[in-house]
């Protein structure tokens, strides 16, 4: 029963995604909607990242003891100055591993 459920849900997911591709290939998206859709990835990424960085224990923490906030600021600085995604990820992850040794939380 578990495998049937997994296969069925895979089929449903595939069908839903394919339906949008098939239906939208004949429809031209208006320029206003296209401009708006450009902001969806940064908005979604921000919605995922900011709560983890600013509220690591469920409460707003903007203190210097918030290792996630410092790691996020370091990663932001690297991203802004180098425009190198791999270096940004490496610095952010390195900071997340190293900073808890110096800060609690």
C-alpha positions in Angstrom: 0.0 0.0 0.0 2.9 2.3 0.8 4.5 1.9 -2.7 1.1 2.4 -4.4 0.7 5.7 -2.5 4.2 6.8 -3.4 3.7 5.9 -7.1 0.3 7.6 -7.2 1.5 10.8 -5.6 4.5 10.8 -8.0 2.1 10.5 -10.9 -0.1 13.3 -9.5 2.9 15.6 -9.0 4.2 14.9 -12.5 0.7 15.4 -14.1 0.3 18.8 -12.3 3.6 20.1 -13.4 3.2 18.8 -16.9 -0.3 20.4 -17.2 1.2 23.9 -16.5 3.8 23.4 -19.2 1.3 22.1 -21.8 -1.3 24.7 -21.0 1.0 27.7 -20.7 3.0 27.0 -23.9 0.0 28.4 -25.9 -0.6 31.4 -23.7 1.7 34.5 -23.6 2.4 35.8 -20.2 1.7 39.6 -20.0 4.8 41.8 -19.4 3.5 43.0 -16.0 3.2 39.4 -14.8 6.7 38.5 -16.2 8.2 41.5 -14.3 6.4 40.4 -11.1 7.5 36.8 -11.5 11.2 37.9 -11.4 10.7 38.7 -7.7 9.4 35.3 -6.7 12.7 33.5 -6.2 14.2 36.2 -3.9 11.0 36.5 -2.0 10.8 32.8 -1.4 14.5 32.5 -0.5 14.1 35.4 2.0 11.0 33.8 3.5 13.1 30.7 4.2 16.3 32.3 5.3 15.3 35.3 7.4 13.3 33.5 10.1 16.2 31.1 10.7 18.7 33.9 10.9 16.7 36.4 12.9 14.8 34.1 15.1 17.1 31.1 15.8 15.3 30.1 19.1 11.8 31.3 18.1 12.3 34.8 19.4 13.8 37.8 17.6 17.6 37.9 18.3 19.6 40.8 16.9 22.3 40.5 19.5 26.0 40.0 18.7 25.7 36.6 20.3 23.5 35.3 17.4 26.0 33.2 15.5 23.5 32.7 12.6 23.1 36.4 12.2 26.9 37.0 12.1 27.3 34.1 9.6 24.5 35.5 7.5 26.1 39.0 7.5 29.5 37.5 6.5 27.9 35.5 3.7 26.0 38.6 2.5 29.2 40.6 2.5 31.0 37.9 0.5 28.1 37.6 -2.0 28.0 41.4 -2.5 31.7 41.9 -2.9 32.6 38.8 -5.0 29.4 37.7 -6.7 30.7 34.2 -6.3 28.0 31.8 -5.2 30.3 28.9 -4.1 32.5 31.2 -2.1 29.5 32.7 -0.4 28.1 29.3 0.5 31.6 28.2 1.8 32.0 31.3 3.9 28.5 31.1 5.3 28.7 27.4 6.2 32.2 27.8 7.6 31.0 30.6 9.8 28.0 28.5 10.9 30.4 25.7 11.9 33.0 27.9 13.6 31.0 30.7 15.3 29.1 28.4 17.7 32.5 27.5 19.2 32.7 31.2 20.4 29.0 32.0 21.0 26.3 30.1 22.7 23.1 29.8 20.6 
